[in-house]
């Protein structure tokens, strides 16, 4: 259901229940108020309306905001009935207001927790916008999600571009090897049918999806989104390595390291910048600030195959195993002055890194 259809259906139900005329713009404002926002503009700044897996109840502060908006927009006489209609629609369609920056995690199944478990004073309308308790967005009804993200992206919202890139990313389990051949025949006008046509169309869909992913990731990075910049840097490093352009790979790893990627720091220390001891100490100190001190061993045993494949190795289960990680970085000590400078630079890098990935 698109927002236009949602607003139209809401308008009809409000007018039927109250016998009053509701302006379309007012309906949009009241939907936003149902989630605790004082205006639709406040909601659209960093949130979108989505369908949830489960219906949720609004918190007390949201109800006060809704009541206040009904009165302010001139519907005081029917505020009780109108409020009930709006809450019924929200429950019926399992609607919620999602923070755009959290959409990728929510789509991956992260729990949808409120920002504050304790309700604020009911007289305080400046409360943080509400996010529901439902565990994830409903993937069977993504029209509202996509419409909201695309509108936010058009307004230059970096997190919206990144969320769209996340949605359009390639399925790791997709296997279209050989399908490019059938797609090329289709583009040449060759008539295809049966499985050959299915292969060609599947390749075309994945190609379009890859283009959309690349576009939105590039736009998010251009707008300064850290996670998008990091993804492009890491992808660039891997692509450069596959083409044996190791100088370019180093530059990409440097960018990724400055953005807080500890694996990139390790690559620079062990492979690309071994002789640069002072800078390597900067990476070590930065890794420690990020909670992944490269001086500490990360070697760990995992199950190799079977029903526990890639899980932490359990002696009680037995079976083959493999070890992954690194032994811990060891570097030549620095002079007191250089060490102080390395720590200062690490602090500078750390201060520029947004832990939320924005």
C-alpha positions as CSV (number, residue, x, y, z in Angstrom):
1,X,0.0,0.0,0.0
2,X,1.5,3.3,-1.1
3,X,1.2,6.4,1.2
4,X,-1.3,8.0,-1.2
5,X,-3.6,5.0,-1.0
6,X,-3.1,4.8,2.8
7,X,-4.0,8.5,3.1
8,X,-7.1,8.1,0.9
9,X,-8.4,5.0,2.8
10,X,-7.8,6.8,6.1
11,X,-9.6,9.9,4.9
12,X,-12.6,7.8,3.9
13,X,-12.8,6.1,7.2
14,X,-12.4,9.3,9.2
15,X,-15.1,11.0,7.3
16,X,-17.5,8.0,7.5
17,X,-17.0,7.7,11.3
18,X,-17.1,11.5,12.1
19,X,-19.4,12.9,9.4
20,X,-16.8,15.6,8.9
21,X,-14.7,16.6,5.9
22,X,-11.0,15.9,6.3
23,X,-8.4,17.6,4.1
24,X,-5.9,15.3,2.5
25,X,-3.0,17.3,4.0
26,X,-4.5,17.0,7.4
27,X,-4.8,13.2,7.1
28,X,-1.0,13.1,6.4
29,X,-0.4,15.3,9.5
30,X,-2.6,13.1,11.7
31,X,-0.9,9.9,10.6
32,X,2.5,11.4,11.5
33,X,1.0,12.5,14.9
34,X,-0.1,8.9,15.5
35,X,3.6,8.0,15.8
36,X,4.4,11.0,18.1
37,X,5.6,13.5,15.5
38,X,4.3,17.1,15.6
39,X,4.3,17.4,11.9
40,X,4.7,15.2,8.7
41,X,7.9,17.2,8.0
42,X,9.3,16.2,11.4
43,X,8.6,12.5,10.5
44,X,9.9,12.7,7.0
45,X,13.2,14.3,8.1
46,X,14.7,11.0,9.3
47,X,11.9,8.5,9.5
48,X,9.5,6.6,7.1
49,X,6.2,4.8,7.6
50,X,6.5,1.0,7.2
51,X,4.5,-2.1,7.6
52,X,5.5,-4.2,10.6
53,X,5.4,-7.9,11.2
54,X,3.1,-7.4,14.2
55,X,0.7,-4.7,15.3
56,X,1.9,-2.6,18.2
57,X,0.3,-0.3,20.7
58,X,1.3,3.4,20.7
59,X,3.0,4.8,23.8
60,X,1.1,7.3,26.0
61,X,3.0,10.3,24.7
62,X,2.1,9.5,21.1
63,X,-1.6,9.6,22.0
64,X,-1.2,13.1,23.6
65,X,0.5,14.3,20.4
66,X,-2.3,12.9,18.3
67,X,-4.9,14.5,20.5
68,X,-3.1,17.9,20.3
69,X,-2.9,17.8,16.5
70,X,-6.6,16.9,16.2
71,X,-7.5,19.9,18.2
72,X,-5.0,22.2,16.4
73,X,-6.3,21.2,13.0
74,X,-9.9,21.9,14.0
75,X,-11.3,18.5,14.7
76,X,-11.8,18.9,18.5
77,X,-15.5,18.0,18.4
78,X,-14.7,14.6,16.9
79,X,-11.2,14.1,18.4
80,X,-12.1,10.9,20.3
81,X,-13.8,9.2,17.4
82,X,-11.1,10.3,14.9
83,X,-8.3,9.2,17.2
84,X,-9.9,5.7,17.5
85,X,-10.2,5.4,13.7
86,X,-6.5,6.4,13.3
87,X,-5.3,3.9,15.9
88,X,-7.5,1.2,14.3
89,X,-5.9,1.8,10.9
90,X,-2.4,1.7,12.4
91,X,-3.2,-1.7,14.1
92,X,-5.0,-3.1,11.0
93,X,-2.1,-2.3,8.7
94,X,0.6,-2.9,11.3
95,X,2.1,0.5,10.7
96,X,5.2,2.0,12.4
97,X,7.7,4.8,11.9
98,X,11.2,3.5,11.3
99,X,14.4,5.6,11.6
100,X,15.9,5.6,8.1
101,X,19.4,4.9,9.4
102,X,18.2,1.7,11.1
103,X,16.4,0.2,8.0
104,X,19.4,-2.0,6.9
105,X,19.7,-3.6,10.3
106,X,15.9,-3.9,10.7
107,X,15.7,-5.7,7.3
108,X,18.4,-8.1,8.5
109,X,16.3,-9.0,11.5
110,X,17.6,-6.7,14.2
111,X,15.1,-6.2,17.1
112,X,13.1,-3.0,16.8
113,X,13.7,-1.6,20.3
114,X,12.4,1.7,21.7
115,X,14.9,4.4,22.3
116,X,13.8,4.6,26.0
117,X,12.1,1.8,27.8
118,X,10.6,4.2,30.4
119,X,7.8,6.5,29.3
120,X,8.6,10.2,29.6
121,X,6.4,12.7,31.3
122,X,3.1,12.8,29.4
123,X,3.1,16.6,29.4
124,X,6.5,16.6,27.6
125,X,5.8,16.7,23.9
126,X,9.5,16.9,23.1
127,X,10.0,13.1,23.6
128,X,12.1,11.1,21.2
129,X,10.0,9.7,18.2
130,X,8.8,6.3,18.9
131,X,10.0,3.0,17.4
132,X,8.0,0.0,18.1
133,X,8.9,-3.3,19.8
134,X,8.2,-5.4,16.7
135,X,11.3,-7.4,15.7
136,X,11.5,-6.5,12.0
137,X,9.8,-4.9,9.0
138,X,7.3,-7.0,7.1
139,X,9.0,-8.0,3.9
140,X,5.7,-9.0,2.3
141,X,4.6,-5.4,2.1
142,X,7.5,-3.2,1.1
143,X,5.7,-0.6,-1.0
144,X,5.5,1.9,1.8
145,X,9.2,1.2,2.7
146,X,10.4,1.7,-0.9
147,X,8.3,4.8,-1.5
148,X,9.5,6.4,1.7
149,X,13.2,5.6,1.1
150,X,13.1,6.8,-2.5
151,X,11.4,10.0,-1.5
152,X,14.0,10.6,1.2
153,X,16.8,9.7,-1.2
154,X,15.5,12.3,-3.7
155,X,15.8,14.9,-0.9
156,X,19.5,14.0,-0.5
157,X,19.2,11.7,2.6
158,X,22.4,9.7,2.7
159,X,21.0,7.0,5.0
160,X,18.1,6.5,2.5
161,X,20.5,6.0,-0.3
162,X,22.5,3.5,1.8
163,X,19.3,1.6,2.8
164,X,18.3,1.3,-0.9
165,X,21.8,0.1,-1.8
166,X,21.4,-2.5,1.0
167,X,18.1,-3.6,-0.5
168,X,19.5,-3.9,-4.0
169,X,22.7,-5.7,-3.0
170,X,23.4,-9.0,-4.7
171,X,22.1,-12.2,-3.2
172,X,25.2,-14.1,-2.1
173,X,23.5,-17.4,-3.0
174,X,22.5,-16.3,-6.5
175,X,24.2,-18.4,-9.2
176,X,23.6,-17.1,-12.7
177,X,26.8,-18.4,-14.2
178,X,26.3,-18.8,-18.0
179,X,23.1,-16.7,-18.0
180,X,25.0,-13.8,-19.5
181,X,25.2,-15.8,-22.8
182,X,21.4,-16.2,-23.0
183,X,20.9,-12.5,-22.1
184,X,23.2,-11.4,-24.9
185,X,21.2,-13.5,-27.3
186,X,18.0,-12.0,-26.1
187,X,19.4,-8.5,-26.5
188,X,20.4,-9.4,-30.1
189,X,16.7,-10.2,-30.8
190,X,17.1,-14.0,-30.8
191,X,13.8,-15.7,-29.8
192,X,14.2,-17.7,-26.6
193,X,11.8,-19.9,-24.7
194,X,11.7,-22.2,-21.8
195,X,14.6,-22.3,-19.4
196,X,16.9,-20.3,-21.7
197,X,14.4,-17.3,-21.5
198,X,14.2,-17.6,-17.7
199,X,18.0,-17.6,-17.4
200,X,18.2,-14.5,-19.7
201,X,15.5,-12.6,-17.7
202,X,17.0,-13.6,-14.4
203,X,20.3,-12.2,-15.5
204,X,18.7,-9.0,-16.7
205,X,16.9,-8.5,-13.3
206,X,20.2,-9.1,-11.4
207,X,22.0,-6.7,-13.7
208,X,19.5,-3.9,-13.1
209,X,19.6,-4.6,-9.4
210,X,23.4,-4.4,-9.4
211,X,23.2,-1.0,-11.2
212,X,20.7,0.3,-8.7
213,X,22.9,-0.9,-5.8
214,X,26.0,0.8,-7.3
215,X,24.1,4.0,-7.9
216,X,22.7,4.3,-4.4
217,X,25.9,3.3,-2.7
218,X,27.8,5.9,-4.7
219,X,25.2,8.6,-3.9
220,X,25.4,7.7,-0.2
221,X,29.2,7.8,-0.2
222,X,29.1,11.1,-2.1
223,X,26.9,12.5,0.7
224,X,29.4,11.4,3.3
225,X,27.8,8.2,4.6
226,X,30.6,6.4,6.4
227,X,29.4,2.9,5.9
228,X,28.8,3.5,2.2
229,X,32.3,5.1,1.9
230,X,33.7,2.1,3.7
231,X,31.9,-0.4,1.5
232,X,33.2,1.3,-1.6
233,X,36.7,1.4,-0.3
234,X,36.8,-2.3,0.7
235,X,35.2,-3.3,-2.7
236,X,37.7,-1.1,-4.5
237,X,40.6,-2.7,-2.7
238,X,39.4,-6.2,-3.5
239,X,38.8,-5.3,-7.2
240,X,42.3,-3.6,-7.4
241,X,43.9,-6.7,-5.9
242,X,42.1,-9.0,-8.4
243,X,43.5,-6.8,-11.2
244,X,47.0,-6.9,-9.5
245,X,47.0,-3.1,-9.1
246,X,48.5,-3.1,-5.6
247,X,49.2,0.6,-5.4
248,X,45.5,1.4,-5.9
249,X,44.6,-1.4,-3.5
250,X,46.8,0.3,-0.9
251,X,45.1,3.6,-1.4
252,X,41.7,1.9,-0.9
253,X,42.9,0.2,2.2
254,X,44.2,3.5,3.6
255,X,40.7,5.0,3.0
256,X,39.0,2.0,4.7
257,X,41.4,2.2,7.7
258,X,40.8,5.9,8.2
259,X,37.1,5.0,8.2
260,X,37.6,2.5,11.0
261,X,38.0,-0.8,9.2
262,X,40.3,-2.9,11.4
263,X,40.8,-5.6,8.7
264,X,42.1,-2.8,6.4
265,X,44.5,-1.7,9.2
266,X,45.8,-5.2,9.5
267,X,46.3,-5.5,5.7
268,X,48.4,-2.2,5.7
269,X,50.5,-3.4,8.7
270,X,51.2,-6.9,7.4
271,X,51.2,-6.4,3.6
272,X,51.1,-3.0,2.1
273,X,52.9,-0.7,4.6
274,X,55.2,-2.9,6.6
275,X,58.1,-0.4,6.9
276,X,56.0,2.5,8.1
277,X,56.3,1.7,11.8
278,X,55.0,5.0,13.1
279,X,51.8,4.9,11.0
280,X,51.3,1.2,11.9
281,X,51.3,2.2,15.5
282,X,48.6,4.7,14.7
283,X,46.5,1.8,13.3
284,X,47.2,-0.3,16.4
285,X,46.2,2.5,18.8
286,X,43.1,3.2,16.6
287,X,42.1,-0.5,16.6
288,X,42.3,-0.5,20.4
289,X,40.1,2.6,20.6
290,X,37.6,0.7,18.4
291,X,37.7,-2.3,20.7
292,X,39.6,-4.6,18.5
293,X,43.2,-4.2,19.6
294,X,45.4,-5.7,16.9
295,X,48.1,-6.5,19.4
296,X,45.9,-9.2,20.8
297,X,45.6,-12.6,19.1
298,X,42.2,-13.3,17.4
299,X,43.0,-16.9,16.5
300,X,39.9,-19.1,17.1
301,X,38.9,-22.6,16.3
302,X,35.8,-23.4,14.3
303,X,33.9,-26.5,13.1
304,X,34.9,-27.4,9.5
305,X,31.8,-28.6,7.8
306,X,28.9,-30.7,9.2
307,X,25.9,-29.3,11.0
308,X,28.0,-27.0,13.1
309,X,30.0,-25.6,10.2
310,X,31.8,-22.3,11.0
311,X,30.5,-22.2,14.6
312,X,32.9,-22.0,17.6
313,X,34.6,-25.4,18.0
314,X,33.1,-27.5,20.7
315,X,35.2,-30.5,21.9
316,X,32.0,-32.3,23.0
317,X,30.9,-32.3,19.3
318,X,34.3,-33.2,17.9
319,X,35.1,-33.5,14.3
320,X,37.3,-31.6,11.9
321,X,38.2,-28.0,12.6
322,X,40.0,-25.0,11.2
323,X,41.7,-22.0,12.8
324,X,41.1,-18.4,11.6
325,X,42.3,-15.0,12.8
326,X,45.7,-13.5,13.4
327,X,48.3,-14.0,16.0
328,X,48.5,-10.4,17.2
329,X,50.6,-7.6,15.7
330,X,54.2,-7.0,17.0
331,X,55.9,-3.8,16.1
332,X,59.2,-2.1,16.9
333,X,58.8,0.4,19.7
334,X,58.7,4.1,19.0
335,X,60.5,6.9,20.7
336,X,58.5,8.7,23.3
337,X,57.8,11.6,21.0
338,X,56.8,9.5,18.1
339,X,54.6,7.3,20.3
340,X,52.8,10.4,21.7
341,X,52.3,11.6,18.1
342,X,50.9,8.2,17.0
343,X,48.5,8.2,19.9
344,X,47.4,11.8,19.1
345,X,46.8,10.8,15.4
346,X,44.8,7.7,16.5
347,X,42.6,9.9,18.7
348,X,42.0,12.3,15.7
349,X,41.0,9.4,13.5
350,X,38.7,8.0,16.2
351,X,37.0,11.4,16.8
352,X,36.0,11.4,13.1
353,X,34.5,7.9,13.1
354,X,30.7,7.7,13.7
355,X,30.0,4.4,15.4
356,X,26.5,4.4,13.9
357,X,28.1,4.3,10.4
358,X,26.7,7.5,9.1
